[in-house]
């Protein structure tokens, strides 16, 4: 079975999770075309995909909010097209939902870096064979959440 997890942030990633491995695609290393090509190349064999349902943050600037929304919309467009062409099943998942299920909820006092380190640590526990970075940690955890909630 193949599952996809997507963290749509500019420093996020797309992770393809199989029974034997996890293949990671950091957005900082790929173009939109590259990501679309990856998604379409595996869509017909994919069991399910999930993308983090994101929104702007209160202290986020106008330009970064626009870019964040653009990334999210582009990735959703890719998923919609893959669903139409390859019958890919996918859904949005809120951060609260996947983080709760994966044991990643952090205290409100945690800084952004502390939160990222907590997610990275959780991903490393689940996938000790993979070198986990901040860029792939959330996408990997979303892919694992996707696998756990869509197994038959």
C-alpha positions in Angstrom: 0.0 0.0 0.0 1.1 3.5 -0.8 0.1 6.6 1.3 1.0 10.2 0.7 1.4 12.9 3.4 1.7 16.6 2.4 2.9 19.5 4.6 2.1 22.4 2.2 4.4 25.0 3.8 7.2 26.5 1.7 9.6 24.5 3.8 7.4 21.4 3.8 7.4 18.2 1.9 5.5 15.5 0.2 6.2 12.0 1.6 5.4 8.7 -0.2 5.0 6.0 2.5 5.0 2.3 1.5 5.2 -0.9 3.5 8.9 -0.9 3.1 10.1 2.7 2.8 9.4 6.4 2.8 10.4 8.6 -0.1 10.6 12.3 0.7 10.4 15.3 -1.6 11.3 18.6 0.1 9.6 21.5 -1.6 12.7 23.6 -1.3 14.5 21.2 -3.6 11.7 20.8 -6.2 9.7 22.9 -8.6 5.9 22.7 -8.8 6.3 20.7 -12.0 8.5 18.2 -10.2 6.0 17.7 -7.4 3.1 17.3 -9.8 5.1 14.8 -11.8 5.9 12.8 -8.6 2.3 12.8 -7.5 1.0 11.8 -11.0 3.6 9.0 -11.3 2.3 7.3 -8.2 -1.3 8.4 -8.0 -2.8 5.3 -9.7 -1.0 3.0 -7.2 -1.7 5.2 -4.1 -4.2 4.0 -1.6 -4.9 7.4 0.0 -3.3 10.9 0.3 -3.7 13.6 3.0 -2.7 17.3 2.9 -2.6 19.4 6.0 -5.5 21.8 6.0 -3.8 25.1 6.7 -4.7 28.7 7.2 -2.8 32.0 7.8 -1.3 32.6 11.2 -2.0 35.9 13.2 1.5 37.2 13.0 2.2 36.1 9.5 3.0 38.9 7.0 0.9 39.6 3.9 3.5 38.3 1.4 4.1 35.0 3.3 0.4 34.5 3.8 -0.1 34.9 0.0 2.7 32.4 -0.8 1.4 29.9 1.8 -2.1 30.0 0.3 -0.6 29.7 -3.1 1.3 26.6 -2.2 -1.7 25.0 -0.5 -4.0 25.8 -3.5 -1.5 24.5 -6.0 -1.1 21.2 -4.1 -4.9 20.8 -3.7 -5.2 21.4 -7.4 -2.7 18.6 -8.1 -4.6 16.3 -5.8 -8.0 17.2 -7.5 -6.5 16.5 -10.9 -5.0 13.2 -9.7 -8.4 12.3 -8.3 -10.0 13.0 -11.7 -7.4 11.3 -13.8 -6.2 8.4 -11.6 -9.1 8.1 -9.1 -6.8 9.1 -6.2 -8.6 9.3 -2.9 -7.5 12.1 -0.7 -8.6 14.4 2.1 -7.6 17.4 4.1 -6.6 16.9 7.7 -6.4 19.7 10.3 -3.1 20.0 12.3 -5.0 19.4 15.6 -6.5 16.1 14.3 -3.3 14.5 13.0 -1.1 16.0 15.8 -3.4 14.6 18.5 -3.6 11.2 16.9 0.2 11.0 16.5 1.0 12.3 20.0 2.5 15.6 18.8 0.4 18.1 20.8 2.8 20.5 22.6 2.2 22.9 25.5 1.1 26.4 24.4 4.4 27.8 25.9 6.5 25.9 23.3 8.2 28.1 20.8 8.0 27.3 17.1 11.4 25.7 17.2 10.5 23.6 20.3 7.3 22.4 18.5 9.3 21.5 15.4 11.9 19.6 17.4 9.1 17.7 19.2 7.6 16.7 15.8 11.0 15.7 14.5 11.7 13.6 17.6 8.3 11.8 17.2 9.0 11.1 13.5 12.4 9.8 14.4 10.9 7.4 17.0 8.5 6.0 14.4 11.0 5.9 11.5 14.5 5.2 13.0 15.8 4.1 9.6 15.2 7.6 8.1 17.3 10.7 8.7 14.5 13.1 9.8 14.8 16.8 9.2 12.4 19.6 10.1 11.4 19.8 6.4 10.1 16.3 6.2 8.9 15.5 9.8 5.4 16.8 9.5 4.8 15.3 6.1 6.0 12.0 7.3 3.8 12.1 10.4 0.8 13.1 8.2 1.6 10.1 5.8 1.7 7.8 8.8 -1.6 9.2 10.1 -3.0 8.7 6.7 -1.9 5.1 6.7 -3.3 4.4 10.2 -6.7 5.9 9.4 -7.1 4.4 6.0 -5.9 0.8 6.4 -8.4 -2.0 5.6 
